[in-house]
Amino acid sequence: EGKYYEATVEGKDGGGLSAHAKVHIDILDVNDNAPTVSLLPILNPIPEDSVMSTVVAVINVRDRDSGDNGEVSCNIDGDLPFRLEGSSGNTYKLITASALDREKVTAYNITITARDRGSPALSSRAALVLEVSDV
């Protein structure tokens, strides 16, 4: 909520003399907030004949911490025909990375993990069930 505090301190002696000093206290951030992941599905179900790099969802990640504690990276769990592509700031696009075949796989359970660079690192997950439509 704040990066520092400032206070003015006044000291007085018994004879009526006084002095003032400004005190500046810097607040060091600790890694006490896990990243949050927001998913916005764009195409669900996805047609099995979708071309590579078709955008399936937009992912936004946020971390209320600062510095390395607030730097977040995302990845997809498992070996799936999708990949994450950085878009801008803390936004990623989930896109197709290879061909889909509904006769082999009718739906994908996609888990996205966001992990910060704090010590110790904190993480959170979001899941998306993506159905494949027949063509």
C-alpha positions as CSV (number, residue, x, y, z in Angstrom):
1,E,0.0,0.0,0.0
2,G,2.9,2.4,0.6
3,K,6.6,2.3,-0.2
4,Y,7.7,4.6,2.7
5,Y,6.6,6.7,5.6
6,E,7.7,10.2,6.5
7,A,7.3,11.8,9.9
8,T,8.5,15.1,11.4
9,V,10.0,14.8,14.8
10,E,10.3,17.7,17.2
11,G,12.5,17.7,20.2
12,K,12.3,20.3,23.0
13,D,14.5,20.9,26.0
14,G,13.5,22.3,29.3
15,G,14.7,25.8,28.4
16,G,12.2,26.2,25.5
17,L,14.6,25.4,22.6
18,S,13.4,23.0,20.0
19,A,14.7,21.2,16.9
20,H,12.9,19.5,14.0
21,A,14.0,16.5,11.9
22,K,12.3,14.7,9.1
23,V,12.4,10.9,9.4
24,H,12.1,8.8,6.2
25,I,11.3,5.1,6.7
26,D,11.5,2.8,3.6
27,I,9.3,-0.3,3.6
28,L,10.8,-3.4,2.2
29,D,8.3,-5.6,0.4
30,V,8.0,-9.3,1.4
31,N,6.6,-11.9,-0.9
32,D,3.2,-12.2,0.8
33,N,0.9,-12.2,-2.2
34,A,0.6,-15.1,-4.6
35,P,0.0,-14.2,-8.3
36,T,-3.6,-14.2,-9.5
37,V,-4.6,-15.7,-12.9
38,S,-7.6,-14.6,-14.9
39,L,-8.7,-16.6,-17.9
40,L,-10.8,-15.2,-20.7
41,P,-11.8,-18.0,-23.2
42,I,-12.0,-16.7,-26.7
43,L,-12.8,-19.9,-28.6
44,N,-14.5,-22.8,-26.8
45,P,-15.2,-25.2,-28.4
46,I,-12.3,-25.0,-30.9
47,P,-12.8,-26.5,-34.3
48,E,-10.5,-29.4,-35.0
49,D,-9.4,-27.8,-38.3
50,S,-8.1,-24.6,-36.6
51,V,-4.9,-23.3,-38.0
52,M,-1.7,-23.1,-35.9
53,S,-1.4,-20.0,-33.7
54,T,-5.2,-19.7,-33.3
55,V,-5.9,-17.7,-30.1
56,V,-7.9,-19.8,-27.7
57,A,-7.8,-17.7,-24.6
58,V,-6.3,-14.6,-23.1
59,I,-4.6,-14.9,-19.7
60,N,-3.9,-12.0,-17.4
61,V,-1.6,-12.4,-14.4
62,R,-1.1,-10.0,-11.5
63,D,0.9,-9.9,-8.3
64,R,0.5,-7.2,-5.8
65,D,4.1,-7.5,-4.6
66,S,6.9,-5.3,-6.0
67,G,10.3,-6.0,-7.4
68,D,11.2,-9.7,-8.0
69,N,8.4,-10.6,-5.7
70,G,5.9,-9.2,-8.2
71,E,7.6,-10.5,-11.4
72,V,5.5,-13.4,-12.7
73,S,6.0,-16.1,-15.4
74,C,3.4,-18.5,-16.7
75,N,3.6,-22.0,-18.1
76,I,1.2,-24.8,-19.2
77,D,1.3,-28.0,-17.3
78,G,1.8,-31.1,-19.4
79,D,2.5,-31.9,-23.1
80,L,-0.4,-30.3,-24.9
81,P,-0.9,-29.0,-28.5
82,F,-1.0,-25.4,-27.1
83,R,1.5,-22.8,-26.0
84,L,1.6,-19.5,-24.2
85,E,2.8,-16.4,-26.0
86,G,3.5,-13.2,-24.2
87,S,1.3,-10.4,-25.4
88,S,1.9,-7.2,-23.4
89,G,2.7,-6.5,-19.8
90,N,1.2,-9.3,-17.7
91,T,-1.0,-10.7,-20.5
92,Y,-0.5,-13.9,-22.4
93,K,-2.3,-15.6,-25.3
94,L,-3.0,-19.3,-25.2
95,I,-2.6,-20.4,-28.8
96,T,-2.7,-23.7,-30.8
97,A,0.8,-25.1,-31.3
98,S,-0.1,-28.1,-33.5
99,A,-3.0,-29.8,-35.2
100,L,-6.0,-30.9,-33.3
101,D,-8.0,-34.1,-34.0
102,R,-11.4,-34.6,-32.3
103,E,-11.4,-38.3,-33.1
104,K,-8.3,-38.7,-30.9
105,V,-9.0,-36.1,-28.2
106,T,-12.4,-34.6,-27.6
107,A,-11.4,-32.1,-24.9
108,Y,-8.2,-30.8,-23.2
109,N,-7.8,-30.0,-19.5
110,I,-5.4,-27.1,-19.6
111,T,-3.7,-26.0,-16.3
112,I,-1.9,-22.7,-16.3
113,T,0.6,-22.0,-13.5
114,A,1.8,-18.5,-12.6
115,R,4.9,-18.3,-10.4
116,D,6.6,-15.2,-9.0
117,R,10.3,-14.7,-8.6
118,G,10.1,-14.2,-4.8
119,S,12.0,-16.2,-2.3
120,P,10.3,-18.4,-1.6
121,A,8.4,-18.3,-4.8
122,L,4.6,-18.3,-4.6
123,S,2.3,-19.7,-7.4
124,S,-1.3,-20.2,-8.3
125,R,-3.1,-22.1,-11.0
126,A,-6.1,-21.7,-13.2
127,A,-7.8,-24.5,-15.2
128,L,-9.6,-24.4,-18.5
129,V,-11.5,-27.3,-20.1
130,L,-11.2,-26.8,-23.9
131,E,-13.6,-28.8,-26.0
132,V,-12.7,-29.7,-29.6
133,S,-15.6,-29.5,-32.1
134,D,-15.9,-31.9,-35.1
135,V,-15.5,-30.7,-38.6
